Amino acid sequence: MATPLTLPGICWPLHASTGHLAVTTSHITGHFRVGRGVDAIVLCDLLPAGKFRNGAVRHWCRTHQCYWGTQADLADQQAGQPMRCRLHASPMGYLLYPELFDPMQFHAATLRLGTDGLLQLRARADDGGALFSRDLPALAIDCRALPGLFPPDVVQLNVTPPAAQAFAAALQAGTPLGCSDCARCGHPHLDLGSFALAPHRRHSCGHCGHDASHSATAIVSTPLWRLRDLPQRITQCF
């Protein structure tokens, strides 16, 4: 049996209504055929997340963004299967060796979504002003250079295709935007899909599964919104 390799990468669910931009673990086990794609199979990352309305204990899968604990889940476990969510076999998008962008090393940075679906990153290097230009399927932004923007354990902001597309669509539609933090764990909330076009006050956390955080007004929540509050480093974000 071949020895597993440890590689840097970003992975994301393809059809989630909420998401997780922040890095929560340094190890994601999966099957990756090439450097990028939409066919990754990634193991569940389950943690306790309170109870369902009927009182049954539930868990939250950070990987696939869904709850575990239904009768079907329990029957699967009793049949000898490992504890896994109902989406455990769902293909996921991924990018290996993502670009890590340190905004403190550049100025006049802009980040846009191109018509081809790629992120267009343009910036000027502080050491001489050379143009930094990248067209990327996904991007990792070093949050250690942006203290106070997110909780201390959020060291990297992963700008994935679903997050970028949802943000661009909300901006184009004129939807009220903001960034709501989870009342339990403090992590920023990300709306995807139809939730990214329908402002709402109640938000479910992609980090811990807490589903009773409320924003002051009805908004679409995305951590990318806070990048627009950094004119000194990112002059335009979408």
N, C-alpha and C positions, 0 to 999 in steps of 0.2 A: 504494500500500500504506500502510495506517495505521501511524503511529509507535507502537511498543509503549509501554505505560504502566508505570511503576514504582510498585508499590503494596505496602504492608505486609500480610503475611498469614501464616497457618499452614496447612500442608498435611500430610496423613497418609494412609498406605495403609489400605485398608479391610479387608484380610484377612490381615494379617501376623501371624506368631507371635512376632516380636520387633519392637521399635520404636526410634524415635529421637526423644527429647524435645528435645534441645538444638539450638540454631540452629548450623548448620555453614557456611552461606553467606548472604550478603546478597541473592543473586539466585536466584530460582526462575522458570524460564520455563515457561509453560503457557497453557492456554485456560480462562478462567474466565467463565462466562456471567452470573452474578449475584454478590451479595455473599457468599453461602454456598451450599454444595451438596455433592454427591457425584459430580460428573461432570467433575472436573478431569483433564486429560491433561498430565503433567509430564515433562520431559526426564530421562533417566537421569543420575546422578552416580556414575561408576564410578572406583574406585581399586584398585591392586594389593592382593591379600589372600592371598598365599602360594600354595599349590598344593592341588589335589584329592588324594585318597588314591592315585590312579593316577599322580601326578607331574605332571599337566597344570597349567599356570599358570591361576590363577583371579583374578577381580576381584569386588569387592563393590559392589552398587548401593545407595547410601545412600537414594536416593529410594524405590525399590520393595522394599527389604529382601530381596534375593536375590543369589545368586552368578551370575557370567557366566564362560563358558569351556568349556561342554559342546560336544560335536560339533555339536549343533543351532545353538548360538550361533556357532561358527566358520563353519558353512556359510552362515548368514545374512550374516555379514560378507563372506565370499568372493563372495557373490552381489551385492555392491555396496552393501549396506545399511550405515548408520553403526553403530558399535559401540553396542549397546543390549542390555539384559537381556530375558529372556523375558516380563517383565511390563510392558514399555515402554508398551503400549497400555491398561493397566488403569486404569479410573477411580479417582480419589482424592478423599477428602474435603478440604474447604478452608473457610476463613473469612478474608475480607478485613477489614482494619482491626480486628484483635482488641484487646480491652481489655488494656492493660498495667498490671498491678497492682504497685505498689511497697509491699511489706509494712512498710517502715520509716516510712511516712506514716500508718499506721493501727495500731489496737490492738483486742484482742478480736475478731480475725478468725476466721471459720469458713468452711469450704468443704465443701459437700455435693453429692451427686448427687441431683437430684429425680426423682420418678417419671416425669416427662415427658422425662427424658434430658438436661435442662439442668443446668449447674453453677450452684449457688446460692451466691453469694459475699456475705457479710455482714460488715461491719466498722464500726468507729468511727474517724472522722478525728481525728488528734492535735490539729489546730487547731480546737478547739471541741467535738469529740465528736459531730459530725453523723453520722447513719447513712448508711453507704455500702452500697447494696443493688443487686445485679446478678444477673440470670438469663441465663446465657451458654451458647452451644453449645461454646465453647472459650475458654481463658484463657491469657494470657501473664504469667508472674510474673518480675519483674525480679530476677535472681540477683546483680546487682552490689551489691545491698543485703544480701546474705547471704554474706559472705566466708567461705571455707573449706568451704562446703557441697558445692561441686562444683569441677572443674578451672577455672582462670582463664578459659579460652576459652568456658566455658558461661556466657553472659551472660543467657540467657533460658530459663525452664522452660515449655515449651508443654504445657498440660494439655488433651489432645485427648479426644474422646468415647471412642475405644477404650481409651485409658489409664485414664480415669476409670471406665469400666464394668468393666474388668479389676480395678482396685484395689478397687472396691466389692464385686465378686463374691468376691474373695479374703478380704476382711474378713468378709463375711457367712458364708462357709464355714469360717472359723477357720483358714485356711491360714497356715502359718509365712511371715512376710514379712520382707523386708530390702532392702538395696540393694547389689548386687555391682558393683564397678568393674572395668573391663577391665584385664587384666594388661599389655596392650600400650599402649593409648592413655590409660587412666585414666578413660574416660567411663562414666557409670552405665548399667547394663543395665535394659532394660524387657521384661518378659514380657507377652505378650498371648494372647488366645484360650485354647486348652486348656492352654498352658504356664502361664497365670496361676492354674490350679487344681491343678497337679501340682508340688509342691516338688522341686527338683533342685539338684545342685551344679555341674554344668557349664553354662556360659552363653556364648552367641554374641553378639558385640558388634554393635549396630546402627550404630555410628559407623565402625568400621574393618574389620569382618568377621572379626576374630580369634575363633576358635571353641574356645579351650582355656583359658578363665578358669574358676576354681573358687572357689566360696564355701566358707567353713569348715564350714557345715552345709547341708543341703538346704532351700532357700527358694524362694519366688517373689520375684523381684527387681523393684523399681519405684523410680524416683527420688522418687515421691510419698511414699514411706515417710519420707524425711528431713524432710519438712515437719512431720511429727508430732513431731519432736524440737525444735521451735521454739515452746514454749508461750508465750514472751514476746511472740510476734507472731501466730502462727496457733494459736489455742486448740483448734481442732478441724479436722481434715482428713479428711472422710468419716466 
